[in-house]
């Protein structure tokens, strides 16, 4: 199953709706390209909606961290939204849950951007 992504804008925040698997190869490339493309267009407030992501491997985790770092280094913010239980547990195990700003509700997530 390949990963799909679509973007939409709400109050200056770019929401990236991801679905499928973020894995070594295509999935992580889609995520990397999407984030770089948004930054190149000046979108610095990025919310990754992972509600439809059913699997992330170690490469996918690395890509999330890389995206987070890239956005932060360019003066932006990257937050995560709607984690599935599997992804939530994975972030807990890898201690990355404390690194990312994770939200459960889209409206409050959009408002949380400074």
Secondary structure in CASP SS format (residue, H / E / C, confidence):
PFRMAT SS
TARGET T0000
AUTHOR 0000-0000-0000
METHOD secondary structure of the structure
MODEL  1
X C 1.00
X C 1.00
X C 1.00
X E 1.00
X E 1.00
X E 1.00
X E 1.00
X E 1.00
X E 1.00
X E 1.00
X C 1.00
X C 1.00
X E 1.00
X E 1.00
X E 1.00
X E 1.00
X E 1.00
X E 1.00
X E 1.00
X E 1.00
X E 1.00
X E 1.00
X C 1.00
X C 1.00
X C 1.00
X H 1.00
X H 1.00
X H 1.00
X H 1.00
X H 1.00
X H 1.00
X H 1.00
X H 1.00
X H 1.00
X H 1.00
X H 1.00
X H 1.00
X H 1.00
X H 1.00
X H 1.00
X C 1.00
X C 1.00
X C 1.00
X C 1.00
X E 1.00
X E 1.00
X E 1.00
X E 1.00
X E 1.00
X E 1.00
X E 1.00
X E 1.00
X E 1.00
X E 1.00
X E 1.00
X E 1.00
X C 1.00
X H 1.00
X H 1.00
X H 1.00
X H 1.00
X H 1.00
X H 1.00
X H 1.00
X H 1.00
X H 1.00
X H 1.00
X H 1.00
X H 1.00
X H 1.00
X H 1.00
X H 1.00
X H 1.00
X C 1.00
X C 1.00
X C 1.00
X E 1.00
X E 1.00
X E 1.00
X E 1.00
X E 1.00
X C 1.00
X C 1.00
X C 1.00
X H 1.00
X H 1.00
X H 1.00
X H 1.00
X H 1.00
X H 1.00
X H 1.00
X H 1.00
X H 1.00
X C 1.00
X C 1.00
X C 1.00
X C 1.00
X C 1.00
X C 1.00
X C 1.00
X E 1.00
X E 1.00
X E 1.00
X C 1.00
X C 1.00
X H 1.00
X H 1.00
X H 1.00
X H 1.00
X H 1.00
X H 1.00
X C 1.00
X C 1.00
X C 1.00
END
